[in-house]
């Protein structure tokens, strides 16, 4: 790690952005996203470290503005997830595969 706190913050933001882009690409591909608990925990710890570093660098009013922005983004994500879940719930279930079984 660098001795300059801003450089350290830039590195952590870049790492978090790369992780978010990987996750977005995996999610866009369709199927399930294979995630190990260790990788997810490490990414969450990196995000928490970024938040802590940003908190230490920003004045109170900017921090509150950033928190409001993040709160709005999380609300948007929740609304999108709710919409996708509703769309999935409205679609008819796939018919089970059936085959004829000869009797006697």
C-alpha positions as CSV (number, residue, x, y, z in Angstrom):
1,X,0.0,0.0,0.0
2,X,1.0,3.5,-0.7
3,X,1.8,6.0,2.1
4,X,-0.4,8.6,0.5
5,X,-4.0,8.2,1.7
6,X,-5.5,9.5,-1.5
7,X,-3.5,7.1,-3.6
8,X,-4.6,4.2,-1.3
9,X,-8.2,5.4,-1.7
10,X,-7.8,5.5,-5.5
11,X,-6.4,1.9,-5.5
12,X,-9.3,0.7,-3.4
13,X,-11.9,2.4,-5.5
14,X,-10.3,0.9,-8.6
15,X,-10.4,-2.6,-7.1
16,X,-14.0,-2.2,-6.0
17,X,-15.0,-0.9,-9.4
18,X,-13.3,-3.8,-11.1
19,X,-15.1,-6.2,-8.8
20,X,-18.4,-4.5,-9.5
21,X,-17.8,-4.7,-13.2
22,X,-17.0,-8.4,-13.0
23,X,-20.2,-9.0,-11.0
24,X,-22.2,-7.0,-13.5
25,X,-20.8,-9.0,-16.4
26,X,-21.4,-12.3,-14.7
27,X,-25.0,-11.3,-13.8
28,X,-25.7,-10.0,-17.4
29,X,-24.6,-13.4,-18.7
30,X,-27.7,-14.9,-17.3
31,X,-27.3,-18.0,-15.1
32,X,-26.3,-18.2,-11.5
33,X,-23.3,-16.3,-10.3
34,X,-20.9,-18.6,-8.6
35,X,-19.5,-16.8,-5.6
36,X,-17.4,-18.1,-2.8
37,X,-18.0,-16.8,0.6
38,X,-14.4,-15.8,0.9
39,X,-14.4,-13.7,-2.2
40,X,-17.7,-12.0,-1.3
41,X,-16.4,-11.2,2.2
42,X,-13.1,-9.8,0.8
43,X,-15.1,-7.5,-1.5
44,X,-17.4,-6.3,1.3
45,X,-14.3,-5.6,3.5
46,X,-12.8,-3.6,0.6
47,X,-15.9,-1.6,0.3
48,X,-16.1,-1.0,4.0
49,X,-12.4,0.1,4.0
50,X,-13.2,2.5,1.1
51,X,-16.1,4.0,3.0
52,X,-14.0,4.4,6.1
53,X,-11.2,6.1,4.1
54,X,-13.6,8.4,2.3
55,X,-15.3,9.3,5.6
56,X,-11.9,10.3,7.1
57,X,-11.2,12.6,4.1
58,X,-14.5,14.3,3.5
59,X,-16.1,17.2,5.5
60,X,-19.3,16.4,7.2
61,X,-21.6,18.1,4.7
62,X,-20.0,16.2,1.7
63,X,-20.2,13.0,3.7
64,X,-23.9,13.5,4.3
65,X,-24.4,14.3,0.6
66,X,-22.6,11.1,-0.4
67,X,-24.7,9.1,2.1
68,X,-27.9,10.5,0.5
69,X,-26.6,9.7,-3.0
70,X,-25.8,6.1,-1.9
71,X,-29.2,5.8,-0.2
72,X,-30.9,6.8,-3.4
73,X,-28.8,4.4,-5.5
74,X,-29.7,1.5,-3.1
75,X,-33.4,2.5,-3.4
76,X,-33.1,2.4,-7.2
77,X,-31.5,-1.1,-7.0
78,X,-34.2,-2.3,-4.7
79,X,-36.9,-1.0,-7.1
80,X,-35.2,-2.7,-10.0
81,X,-35.0,-6.0,-8.1
82,X,-38.7,-5.7,-7.1
83,X,-39.7,-5.2,-10.7
84,X,-37.7,-8.2,-11.9
85,X,-39.1,-10.4,-9.2
86,X,-42.6,-9.2,-10.0
87,X,-42.0,-10.0,-13.7
88,X,-40.7,-13.4,-12.9
89,X,-43.7,-14.1,-10.6
90,X,-46.1,-13.1,-13.4
91,X,-44.6,-15.4,-16.0
92,X,-46.3,-18.8,-16.2
93,X,-44.2,-21.7,-14.9
94,X,-42.6,-24.0,-17.5
95,X,-44.5,-27.2,-18.2
96,X,-42.7,-30.2,-16.9
97,X,-41.2,-32.5,-19.5
98,X,-43.4,-35.5,-20.0
99,X,-43.0,-38.7,-21.9
100,X,-45.2,-41.6,-22.8
101,X,-44.7,-44.8,-20.8
102,X,-45.9,-47.9,-22.6
103,X,-48.2,-50.0,-20.4
104,X,-48.2,-53.8,-20.8
